[in-house]
């Protein structure tokens, strides 16, 4: 067990961020892979159809390399993230409930901060001490 204190407000914010960011990033990566595939097709057609010198060939090779590296980054990130993406997509209907839970947690925090103890007896010492505690 860690020494850190569990904070429900932080936890619910993290869950909402996961349910929001994971699908967005995954789908952006898919779109990036598709864009890179189209770009690669264009670059290989340039290599196939045009005559070019050494400098142009080097520039084309560097563009193809950059294209493949960026595509690989997107594919690798999605490969690693896929189990989480599938879980989040399967339970996307939880997101509205998570927002409601966050609102409830924030309300409970406010209520707890405003909570005051009211003495049930007429004991003056108790009333005095409780009054000091409530005024903090």
C-alpha positions in Angstrom: 0.0 0.0 0.0 1.3 3.5 -0.8 1.5 6.3 1.6 -0.4 8.6 -0.7 -3.9 9.6 0.3 -6.6 8.6 -2.2 -8.3 11.5 -3.7 -11.7 10.7 -5.3 -11.8 14.0 -7.2 -8.5 13.3 -8.8 -9.5 9.8 -9.6 -12.7 10.7 -11.3 -11.0 13.4 -13.3 -8.5 10.8 -14.5 -11.2 8.4 -15.5 -13.0 11.1 -17.5 -9.7 12.1 -19.2 -9.1 8.4 -20.1 -12.7 8.0 -21.5 -12.3 11.2 -23.5 -8.6 11.2 -24.6 -8.1 7.5 -25.5 -10.7 7.2 -28.3 -9.7 10.6 -29.7 -6.0 9.8 -29.8 -6.6 6.3 -31.2 -8.8 7.7 -34.0 -6.3 10.5 -34.7 -3.5 7.8 -35.0 -5.7 5.8 -37.4 -6.2 8.9 -39.5 -2.5 9.6 -39.4 -1.7 6.1 -40.7 -4.1 6.6 -43.5 -2.6 10.0 -44.4 0.9 8.5 -44.3 -0.2 5.6 -46.6 -1.5 8.1 -49.2 1.6 10.2 -48.9 3.8 7.1 -49.3 1.9 6.1 -52.4 2.5 9.6 -53.9 6.2 9.4 -53.0 6.7 6.0 -54.6 4.9 7.2 -57.7 7.3 10.1 -57.9 10.2 7.6 -57.7 8.6 5.4 -60.3 7.6 8.1 -62.8 10.3 10.8 -62.7 13.9 11.1 -63.5 15.9 12.7 -60.8 19.5 13.3 -59.7 21.4 12.3 -56.6 20.3 15.3 -54.5 16.6 14.8 -55.5 16.9 11.1 -54.8 18.3 11.7 -51.4 15.6 14.2 -50.6 12.9 11.7 -51.7 14.6 8.9 -49.7 14.5 11.2 -46.6 10.9 12.0 -47.1 10.0 8.3 -47.5 12.0 7.6 -44.3 10.2 10.4 -42.4 6.9 9.2 -43.7 7.5 5.6 -42.6 8.8 6.7 -39.1 5.7 8.8 -38.4 3.4 6.1 -39.6 5.2 3.5 -37.4 4.9 5.8 -34.4 1.1 6.1 -34.8 0.7 2.3 -35.4 2.9 1.4 -32.4 1.0 3.7 -30.1 -2.3 2.3 -31.2 -1.0 -1.3 -30.9 -0.1 -0.6 -27.2 -3.3 1.3 -26.5 -5.7 -1.1 -28.3 -6.9 -3.1 -25.2 -7.6 0.2 -23.3 -9.3 1.7 -26.4 -11.5 -1.4 -26.8 -12.5 -1.2 -23.1 -13.3 2.5 -23.3 -15.3 2.1 -26.5 -17.2 -0.8 -25.1 -18.2 1.3 -22.1 -18.5 4.8 -23.7 -22.0 5.0 -22.2 -20.3 5.4 -18.8 -19.0 8.9 -19.7 -22.2 10.8 -18.8 -22.4 8.8 -15.5 -18.8 9.7 -14.8 -19.6 13.4 -15.2 -22.5 13.0 -12.8 -20.3 11.2 -10.3 -17.7 14.0 -10.6 -20.5 16.6 -9.8 -21.6 14.5 -6.8 -18.0 14.3 -5.5 -17.5 18.0 -5.9 -20.9 18.7 -4.1 -19.9 16.3 -1.3 -16.6 18.1 -0.9 -18.3 21.4 -0.5 -20.9 20.0 1.9 -18.1 18.4 4.0 -16.2 21.7 4.1 -19.2 23.6 5.3 -20.3 21.0 7.8 -20.7 22.3 11.4 -21.4 20.4 14.5 -24.3 21.6 16.6 -24.2 20.7 20.3 -27.2 18.8 21.6 -26.8 19.8 25.2 -26.8 23.1 27.1 -23.3 22.5 28.5 -21.5 25.9 28.3 -18.0 24.3 28.0 -19.1 22.1 25.1 -20.8 25.0 23.3 -17.6 27.1 23.7 -15.3 24.5 22.3 -17.6 23.5 19.5 -18.0 27.2 18.6 -14.2 27.6 18.3 -14.0 24.5 16.2 -16.8 25.6 13.9 -15.2 29.0 13.4 -12.0 27.7 12.0 
